[in-house]
Amino acid sequence: MGRCAITEGATILHADLDSFYASVEQRDDPRLRNRPVIVGGGIVLAASYEAKRFGVYTPMPEFKARQLCPNLVVVPPRFEAYTEASKAVFEVFDDTTPIVEGLSIDEAFLDVSGLRRIAGDPIDIARRLRAEVRERVGLPITVGVARTKFLAKVASGVAKPDGLLLVEPERELEFLHPLPVGKLWGVGEITERKLNDRGIYTVGEVARLRQPQLVSILGVASGRQLHALAHNRDPRVVETGRRRGSIGSQSALRRGPKSTESIETLLLAIVDRVTRRMRTAGRAGRTVTLRFRYDDFGRATRARSLAHPTAATNPIAAVATSILQSELDTIEERGLTLIGLSVGNLMSLDGAAAMPEQLLLPFGRKDQTPLDTTLDSLRERFGRSVLTRASLLGRNMSFETPKLPD
């Protein structure tokens, strides 16, 4: 894992695509440009800035979004289009600097501290990066530039949409302290309410408190973290080569009755996608987790572990189906608007094969059955849609959406 030491100057960039899914849709369909657009099916997965002006946000129910914005345009998600756009953007990042830490499908930290002599000042690099993303990928991107990762991310949030903001080292606290406490990492609605109830509304007001006072209000971990961030103390460095802790995918569903067969079919499609990603990434896992969201907005998470790490489709599908069967009564009673699957406790496939325990046969180095190997090869050569399960034929599977990297 690569690491880069913190430097004195503002040399960390936080690059964040603007309303990523919605921007891809507007890029690909000119009729959607300058119109309030949401991506989703039952819930809002992404909203264009035109829709956000009406108060639409993620993950608002679609019916509420329509109430707020009668002229709303709803489009189903196209995960493969977003994946391709993300790959193209990360190619721009990699062309900019070798020190890139991806946070999710649409944002990353970049360290440009060693590029001044060959590429210019960080602000010039950031300008070129934004222009390159616009020219090569056709998407708007906001960049924050600062001395720490925390402040670079705050800067990009302030600069949105489609902006660029440099926070110079000598004016860090001047920039940070007037901001609302919600800009601090770790401050959600509950923490913000606790602070507001005590008359604390800005980052500067947090900074004026002694650490023991914050600890008494928020607990040891949160109190110490917020005290440090309010003074812009963030020693973390930009790391390359980070590996995610789990690989997963999820699908939003429209409200209304659904048959057990249709839910199982959808789950198998998700399993196919996740296990293919695992094999592509060279990872095997043991813990299978299913996440459910119900019509009443309640949520549940269920997990079971395999005896052996694997990236093969069948054993993971068997565990996932077993978990689903145990939840069918609840689903019938409460309805279902989202189902997600992830596989955790990951390790490299080579490492899995080297473990001192008996692996499932056949145990090739890539942990694939002959069928998995054949399907992966055909999809790689002819495209992902060349083969699908017979049970999926004639079904609209367009509502599958990605789980962001952990």
C-alpha positions as CSV (number, residue, x, y, z in Angstrom):
1,M,0.0,0.0,0.0
2,G,1.5,3.3,-1.1
3,R,1.5,6.3,1.3
4,C,2.5,9.9,0.8
5,A,3.6,12.1,3.6
6,I,1.8,15.3,4.4
7,T,3.5,18.4,3.1
8,E,3.2,22.0,4.2
9,G,1.4,23.3,1.2
10,A,-2.2,22.8,0.0
11,T,-1.4,19.8,-2.2
12,I,-4.3,17.4,-1.6
13,L,-7.2,17.4,-4.1
14,H,-10.6,16.0,-3.4
15,A,-12.3,15.4,-6.7
16,D,-16.1,14.7,-6.6
17,L,-18.3,14.3,-9.6
18,D,-21.5,16.3,-9.4
19,S,-24.8,14.4,-9.1
20,F,-23.0,11.5,-10.8
21,Y,-25.8,9.2,-12.0
22,A,-28.0,12.1,-13.0
23,S,-25.2,13.9,-14.8
24,V,-24.4,10.7,-16.8
25,E,-28.1,10.6,-17.9
26,Q,-28.1,14.2,-18.8
27,R,-24.9,13.8,-20.8
28,D,-26.2,10.8,-22.7
29,D,-29.7,12.3,-23.4
30,P,-29.7,16.0,-24.4
31,R,-33.4,16.2,-23.8
32,L,-32.7,15.8,-20.0
33,R,-30.3,18.7,-19.8
34,N,-31.4,21.7,-17.7
35,R,-34.4,19.7,-16.5
36,P,-35.1,18.3,-13.0
37,V,-34.0,14.6,-13.3
38,I,-33.9,11.8,-10.8
39,V,-32.5,8.4,-11.2
40,G,-34.5,5.7,-9.4
41,G,-37.4,3.4,-9.2
42,G,-39.5,3.9,-6.1
43,I,-36.8,5.9,-4.3
44,V,-34.4,8.7,-5.4
45,L,-31.0,7.2,-6.1
46,A,-29.6,10.5,-7.6
47,A,-31.0,13.9,-8.3
48,S,-29.8,16.6,-10.7
49,Y,-29.1,20.0,-9.3
50,E,-32.3,21.2,-11.1
51,A,-34.2,18.7,-9.0
52,K,-32.3,19.5,-5.8
53,R,-33.5,23.1,-6.0
54,F,-37.0,21.8,-5.3
55,G,-35.8,20.1,-2.2
56,V,-35.4,16.6,-3.7
57,Y,-32.7,14.6,-2.1
58,T,-31.3,11.0,-1.8
59,P,-32.9,8.6,-0.7
60,M,-36.3,10.4,-0.8
61,P,-39.3,8.3,-1.9
62,E,-40.2,8.9,-5.5
63,F,-43.8,10.0,-4.7
64,K,-42.6,12.7,-2.4
65,A,-40.1,13.9,-5.0
66,R,-43.0,14.2,-7.5
67,Q,-45.0,16.2,-5.0
68,L,-42.1,18.7,-4.5
69,C,-41.4,18.9,-8.3
70,P,-44.4,18.2,-10.6
71,N,-42.2,18.5,-13.7
72,L,-39.8,15.8,-12.4
73,V,-38.3,13.4,-15.0
74,V,-37.6,9.9,-13.7
75,V,-35.2,7.6,-15.4
76,P,-34.2,4.1,-14.4
77,P,-30.6,3.5,-13.4
78,R,-28.0,2.2,-15.9
79,F,-25.3,0.7,-13.8
80,E,-23.0,-0.3,-16.7
81,A,-23.1,3.3,-18.1
82,Y,-22.0,4.6,-14.6
83,T,-19.3,2.0,-14.3
84,E,-17.8,3.0,-17.7
85,A,-18.0,6.7,-16.8
86,S,-16.3,6.1,-13.5
87,K,-13.5,4.1,-15.2
88,A,-12.9,7.0,-17.7
89,V,-12.8,9.6,-14.9
90,F,-10.3,7.5,-12.8
91,E,-8.1,7.3,-15.9
92,V,-8.0,11.1,-15.8
93,F,-7.1,10.9,-12.1
94,D,-4.3,8.4,-12.8
95,D,-3.0,10.5,-15.7
96,T,-2.8,13.4,-13.3
97,T,-0.8,11.8,-10.4
98,P,0.2,8.3,-9.4
99,I,-1.1,8.9,-5.8
100,V,-4.8,8.4,-6.1
101,E,-7.1,7.1,-3.3
102,G,-10.5,6.2,-4.6
103,L,-13.3,6.7,-2.1
104,S,-16.2,5.6,-4.2
105,I,-17.4,5.3,-7.8
106,D,-17.5,9.1,-8.1
107,E,-14.8,10.6,-5.8
108,A,-11.2,10.4,-4.9
109,F,-8.3,12.1,-3.1
110,L,-5.2,13.0,-5.2
111,D,-1.8,14.0,-3.8
112,V,0.1,16.3,-6.2
113,S,2.8,17.4,-3.8
114,G,5.6,16.0,-6.0
115,L,4.4,17.5,-9.3
116,R,5.1,21.2,-8.9
117,R,8.2,21.3,-11.1
118,I,6.7,19.3,-13.9
119,A,3.0,20.1,-13.7
120,G,2.7,23.5,-11.9
121,D,0.9,24.6,-8.8
122,P,-1.9,22.4,-7.3
123,I,-4.5,24.9,-8.3
124,D,-3.3,24.7,-11.9
125,I,-3.3,21.0,-11.8
126,A,-6.9,21.0,-10.4
127,R,-8.0,23.3,-13.3
128,R,-6.5,21.0,-15.9
129,L,-8.1,18.0,-14.2
130,R,-11.6,19.5,-14.3
131,A,-11.1,20.5,-18.0
132,E,-9.8,17.0,-18.8
133,V,-12.8,15.3,-17.2
134,R,-15.2,17.6,-19.0
135,E,-13.5,17.1,-22.4
136,R,-12.7,13.3,-22.2
137,V,-15.8,12.1,-20.2
138,G,-18.3,14.9,-20.6
139,L,-19.1,15.3,-16.9
140,P,-18.9,18.2,-14.4
141,I,-16.6,17.7,-11.5
142,T,-15.9,19.8,-8.4
143,V,-12.4,19.9,-6.8
144,G,-11.3,21.1,-3.4
145,V,-7.6,21.8,-2.7
146,A,-6.2,22.0,0.8
147,R,-3.4,20.8,3.1
148,T,-5.4,18.0,4.7
149,K,-7.9,15.4,3.4
150,F,-10.6,16.7,5.7
151,L,-10.4,20.3,4.5
152,A,-10.1,19.3,0.9
153,K,-13.3,17.4,1.1
154,V,-15.0,20.3,2.9
155,A,-13.8,22.6,0.2
156,S,-15.2,20.5,-2.6
157,G,-18.6,20.4,-0.8
158,V,-18.6,24.2,-0.4
159,A,-17.6,24.7,-4.1
160,K,-20.4,22.5,-5.6
161,P,-21.7,22.3,-8.2
162,D,-19.0,22.3,-10.9
163,G,-16.6,24.4,-8.9
164,L,-13.0,24.7,-7.7
165,L,-11.9,26.0,-4.3
166,L,-8.4,26.4,-2.9
167,V,-8.0,26.7,0.9
168,E,-4.6,28.3,1.5
169,P,-2.8,27.1,4.6
170,E,-2.7,30.6,6.1
171,R,-6.5,31.0,6.0
172,E,-7.6,27.4,6.9
173,L,-9.3,28.3,10.2
174,E,-10.7,31.6,8.7
175,F,-12.4,29.4,6.1
176,L,-13.4,26.5,8.4
177,H,-14.8,28.2,11.5
178,P,-17.8,30.1,10.1
179,L,-19.2,26.8,8.5
180,P,-22.1,25.0,10.2
181,V,-21.2,22.1,12.5
182,G,-22.7,19.7,10.0
183,K,-19.7,20.1,7.8
184,L,-17.5,18.2,10.3
185,W,-17.0,14.5,9.5
186,G,-19.0,12.4,11.9
187,V,-21.7,15.0,12.5
188,G,-25.1,13.6,11.4
189,E,-28.5,14.8,12.3
190,I,-28.5,13.5,15.9
191,T,-25.0,14.9,16.7
192,E,-25.9,18.2,15.1
193,R,-29.1,18.4,17.2
194,K,-27.1,17.7,20.4
195,L,-24.7,20.5,19.6
196,N,-27.4,22.9,18.5
197,D,-29.4,22.3,21.7
198,R,-26.4,23.6,23.5
199,G,-26.1,26.7,21.3
200,I,-23.3,25.3,19.2
201,Y,-24.0,26.0,15.5
202,T,-20.6,26.7,13.8
203,V,-17.3,24.9,13.6
204,G,-15.7,27.9,15.3
205,E,-18.0,27.4,18.3
206,V,-16.9,23.8,18.5
207,A,-13.2,24.8,18.3
208,R,-13.7,27.1,21.3
209,L,-14.8,24.2,23.5
210,R,-12.2,22.3,25.4
211,Q,-11.9,18.6,24.5
212,P,-13.3,17.4,27.8
213,Q,-16.5,19.4,27.2
214,L,-17.0,17.8,23.8
215,V,-16.3,14.4,25.3
216,S,-19.0,15.0,27.9
217,I,-21.5,15.9,25.2
218,L,-20.7,13.3,22.5
219,G,-18.6,10.6,24.1
220,V,-14.9,9.9,23.9
221,A,-14.4,8.9,20.3
222,S,-16.7,11.6,18.7
223,G,-15.6,14.3,21.1
224,R,-11.9,13.8,20.4
225,Q,-12.5,13.6,16.6
226,L,-14.6,16.7,16.4
227,H,-12.1,18.7,18.6
228,A,-9.3,17.7,16.2
229,L,-11.2,18.5,13.0
230,A,-12.4,21.8,14.3
231,H,-8.8,22.8,14.5
232,N,-8.0,21.1,11.1
233,R,-5.9,18.5,12.7
234,D,-6.0,15.6,10.3
235,P,-2.8,13.5,10.0
236,R,-4.2,11.0,7.5
237,V,-2.3,10.7,4.2
238,V,-3.5,9.9,0.7
239,E,-3.1,6.1,0.3
240,T,-2.9,4.1,-2.9
241,G,-3.7,0.5,-3.3
242,R,-6.6,0.4,-0.8
243,R,-8.7,-2.7,-1.0
244,R,-12.3,-2.7,-0.1
245,G,-13.6,-4.7,2.8
246,S,-16.6,-6.1,0.9
247,I,-17.9,-6.3,-2.6
248,G,-21.6,-5.9,-3.2
249,S,-24.6,-4.6,-5.2
250,Q,-28.2,-3.7,-4.5
251,S,-31.5,-3.2,-6.3
252,A,-34.3,-0.8,-5.6
253,L,-37.8,-2.1,-6.3
254,R,-41.1,-0.3,-6.9
255,R,-43.7,-0.4,-4.2
256,G,-46.4,-3.0,-4.5
257,P,-46.8,-6.8,-4.3
258,K,-44.0,-9.0,-5.5
259,S,-43.9,-12.7,-5.9
260,T,-41.4,-14.9,-4.2
261,E,-40.2,-16.1,-7.6
262,S,-39.5,-12.5,-8.8
263,I,-37.5,-11.6,-5.6
264,E,-35.4,-14.8,-5.9
265,T,-34.8,-14.1,-9.6
266,L,-33.6,-10.6,-8.7
267,L,-31.4,-11.9,-6.0
268,L,-29.7,-14.4,-8.3
269,A,-29.0,-11.6,-10.8
270,I,-27.3,-9.7,-8.0
271,V,-25.3,-12.8,-6.9
272,D,-24.1,-13.2,-10.5
273,R,-22.9,-9.6,-10.6
274,V,-21.2,-9.7,-7.3
275,T,-19.4,-13.0,-7.8
276,R,-18.2,-11.8,-11.3
277,R,-16.8,-8.7,-9.7
278,M,-15.1,-10.8,-7.0
279,R,-13.4,-13.0,-9.6
280,T,-12.4,-10.0,-11.6
281,A,-10.9,-8.4,-8.5
282,G,-9.2,-11.6,-7.5
283,R,-11.0,-11.8,-4.2
284,A,-12.7,-14.6,-2.3
285,G,-15.0,-14.1,0.8
286,R,-16.7,-16.0,3.5
287,T,-19.5,-13.8,4.9
288,V,-22.6,-13.3,2.9
289,T,-24.8,-10.3,4.0
290,L,-28.3,-9.4,2.7
291,R,-29.8,-6.0,3.3
292,F,-33.6,-5.4,3.1
293,R,-35.6,-2.2,3.1
294,Y,-39.3,-2.5,3.5
295,D,-42.3,-0.4,2.3
296,D,-42.5,1.2,5.8
297,F,-38.9,2.4,5.4
298,G,-37.7,-0.1,8.0
299,R,-34.4,-1.9,7.4
300,A,-32.9,-5.3,8.3
301,T,-29.5,-6.9,7.8
302,R,-28.9,-10.6,7.9
303,A,-25.5,-12.4,7.5
304,R,-24.2,-15.9,7.4
305,S,-20.7,-17.3,6.9
306,L,-19.5,-20.0,4.5
307,A,-17.2,-22.7,5.8
308,H,-14.6,-21.8,3.2
309,P,-13.7,-18.6,1.4
310,T,-15.0,-18.6,-2.2
311,A,-15.8,-16.5,-5.2
312,A,-17.8,-19.2,-6.9
313,T,-21.4,-18.4,-7.8
314,N,-23.2,-21.5,-6.6
315,P,-22.2,-21.6,-2.9
316,I,-22.8,-17.9,-2.4
317,A,-26.2,-18.1,-4.2
318,A,-27.1,-21.0,-1.9
319,V,-26.4,-19.0,1.2
320,A,-28.1,-15.9,-0.1
321,T,-31.2,-17.9,-1.1
322,S,-31.3,-19.5,2.4
323,I,-31.2,-16.1,4.1
324,L,-34.0,-14.8,1.8
325,Q,-36.2,-17.8,2.6
326,S,-35.9,-17.0,6.3
327,E,-37.2,-13.5,5.6
328,L,-40.1,-14.2,3.3
329,D,-42.8,-13.9,6.0
330,T,-41.5,-10.5,7.0
331,I,-41.3,-9.4,3.3
332,E,-44.9,-10.6,2.7
333,E,-46.1,-8.6,5.8
334,R,-44.1,-5.4,5.3
335,G,-43.4,-5.3,1.5
336,L,-39.9,-4.8,0.0
337,T,-38.4,-1.8,-1.7
338,L,-34.7,-2.7,-1.8
339,I,-32.6,-5.8,-1.6
340,G,-28.8,-5.8,-1.4
341,L,-26.1,-8.4,-1.2
342,S,-22.4,-8.1,-0.2
343,V,-19.6,-10.6,0.5
344,G,-17.2,-9.7,3.2
345,N,-14.1,-11.1,5.0
346,L,-12.3,-10.8,1.7
347,M,-8.9,-12.2,0.9
348,S,-7.0,-12.7,-2.4
349,L,-7.9,-15.8,-4.3
350,D,-4.3,-16.9,-4.2
351,G,-4.3,-16.4,-0.5
352,A,-7.5,-18.4,-0.2
353,A,-6.0,-21.3,-2.1
354,A,-2.9,-21.2,0.2
355,M,-4.9,-21.4,3.4
356,P,-4.4,-24.6,5.5
357,E,-7.9,-25.8,5.1
358,Q,-9.8,-27.9,2.6
359,L,-11.2,-25.9,-0.2
360,L,-14.4,-26.8,-2.1
361,L,-13.7,-28.8,-5.3
362,P,-12.8,-27.9,-8.0
363,F,-10.2,-25.7,-6.4
364,G,-8.4,-24.0,-9.2
365,R,-6.2,-21.0,-8.5
366,K,-9.0,-18.6,-9.5
367,D,-11.6,-20.5,-7.3
368,Q,-13.9,-20.8,-10.3
369,T,-16.1,-23.7,-11.4
370,P,-15.8,-24.6,-15.1
371,L,-19.1,-23.0,-15.6
372,D,-18.0,-19.7,-13.9
373,T,-14.8,-19.7,-16.0
374,T,-16.8,-20.2,-19.3
375,L,-19.4,-17.5,-18.5
376,D,-16.7,-15.0,-17.4
377,S,-14.8,-15.6,-20.6
378,L,-17.8,-15.2,-22.8
379,R,-18.9,-12.0,-21.1
380,E,-15.4,-10.6,-21.3
381,R,-15.2,-11.3,-25.0
382,F,-18.7,-10.5,-26.1
383,G,-20.1,-8.2,-23.4
384,R,-21.9,-8.6,-20.1
385,S,-25.3,-9.0,-21.6
386,V,-24.4,-11.9,-24.0
387,L,-25.5,-14.5,-21.4
388,T,-28.1,-14.4,-18.7
389,R,-30.1,-16.8,-16.6
390,A,-33.1,-18.3,-18.3
391,S,-35.2,-17.1,-15.3
392,L,-34.3,-13.5,-16.1
393,L,-35.4,-13.5,-19.7
394,G,-38.2,-11.1,-20.4
395,R,-37.8,-9.4,-17.0
396,N,-36.8,-5.7,-16.6
397,M,-33.6,-5.8,-14.4
398,S,-32.7,-2.2,-15.0
399,F,-33.1,-1.2,-11.4
400,E,-29.9,-2.7,-10.2
401,T,-27.6,-0.1,-8.5
402,P,-24.1,-0.4,-7.1
403,K,-23.0,-0.6,-3.5
404,L,-20.3,2.0,-2.9
405,P,-16.9,0.8,-1.9
406,D,-16.4,0.5,1.8
